[in-house]
């Protein structure tokens, strides 16, 4: 999970969503109250004594699954370099590509 969160694409998207969430909370008092209540509920659940760490018997299985997932993520990163780019760069590259294609089409149509 940490490796996925550290990917530039995921990290920048998460930052954008977080900023939008904070802005929305500040702009709309009614939503702020609902969001605060939801956040408090999540905090209560995560701090509850009934949430226990995984038993020691499952730890080797979790470690093996984590290692397997990490290797898969590495392979995915090699095949999809897009995951290493922030959202802003992907959007900029896409806009440039679309603009270039539109210019090519306009030129072809006018000639």
C-alpha positions in Angstrom: 0.0 0.0 0.0 2.9 2.4 0.8 4.5 1.7 -2.5 1.3 2.4 -4.4 0.8 5.6 -2.4 4.3 6.7 -3.3 3.7 6.5 -7.1 3.8 10.0 -8.5 0.4 9.6 -10.2 -1.3 8.3 -7.1 0.4 10.8 -4.8 -0.4 13.8 -6.9 -4.0 12.6 -7.4 -4.4 12.1 -3.7 -3.0 15.6 -3.0 -5.5 17.1 -5.5 -8.4 15.2 -3.9 -7.3 16.3 -0.4 -7.0 19.9 -1.5 -10.5 19.8 -3.0 -11.9 18.1 0.1 -10.4 20.8 2.4 -11.6 23.6 0.1 -15.1 22.2 0.0 -15.1 21.8 3.8 -14.1 25.5 4.2 -16.6 26.8 1.7 -19.7 25.0 2.8 -20.5 25.0 6.6 -23.2 22.3 6.2 -20.8 19.9 4.5 -18.1 20.7 7.0 -20.3 19.4 9.8 -21.1 16.2 7.9 -17.4 15.7 7.1 -16.3 16.4 10.7 -18.8 13.8 11.9 -17.6 11.2 9.3 -14.0 11.9 10.3 -14.7 11.5 14.0 -16.5 8.2 13.2 -13.4 6.9 11.3 -11.1 8.0 14.1 -13.3 6.2 16.7 -13.3 2.9 14.7 -9.5 3.0 14.2 -8.9 3.8 17.9 -11.3 1.2 19.2 -9.9 -1.6 21.3 -11.7 -4.2 19.2 -9.3 -3.4 16.3 -6.4 -5.8 17.0 -3.3 -6.4 15.0 -3.1 -9.5 12.9 -2.3 -12.6 14.9 1.3 -13.7 14.7 0.2 -16.8 12.8 -0.8 -14.7 9.8 2.3 -12.5 9.7 4.3 -14.8 7.4 1.5 -15.0 4.9 1.0 -11.3 5.0 4.8 -10.8 4.4 4.7 -13.2 1.5 1.7 -11.5 -0.1 3.4 -8.1 0.4 6.5 -9.3 -1.3 4.6 -10.7 -4.2 2.6 -7.5 -4.6 5.7 -5.4 -4.5 7.3 -7.5 -7.3 4.0 -7.1 -9.3 4.0 -3.4 -8.7 7.6 -3.1 -9.9 6.7 -5.0 -13.2 3.6 -2.8 -13.6 5.8 0.3 -13.2 8.2 -0.9 -15.9 5.3 -1.5 -18.3 3.4 1.7 -17.5 5.9 4.6 -17.0 2.8 6.8 -16.8 2.5 5.8 -13.1 5.7 7.6 -12.4 4.3 11.0 -13.6 2.2 13.4 -11.6 -1.4 14.1 -12.7 -0.5 17.6 -13.8 2.2 16.4 -16.2 -0.1 13.7 -17.6 -2.8 16.4 -18.2 -0.3 18.8 -19.8 1.1 16.1 -22.1 -2.4 15.0 -23.1 -3.4 18.6 -23.9 -0.3 19.1 -26.0 -1.0 15.8 -27.9 -4.6 16.7 -28.5 -3.7 20.2 -29.7 -1.1 18.8 -32.0 -3.5 16.3 -33.5 -6.2 19.0 -33.9 -3.7 21.3 -35.7 -2.7 18.4 -38.0 -6.4 17.8 -38.8 -7.0 21.5 -39.4 -4.1 21.7 -41.7 -5.2 18.6 -43.6 -8.7 19.9 -44.0 -7.6 23.3 -45.2 -5.2 21.9 -47.8 
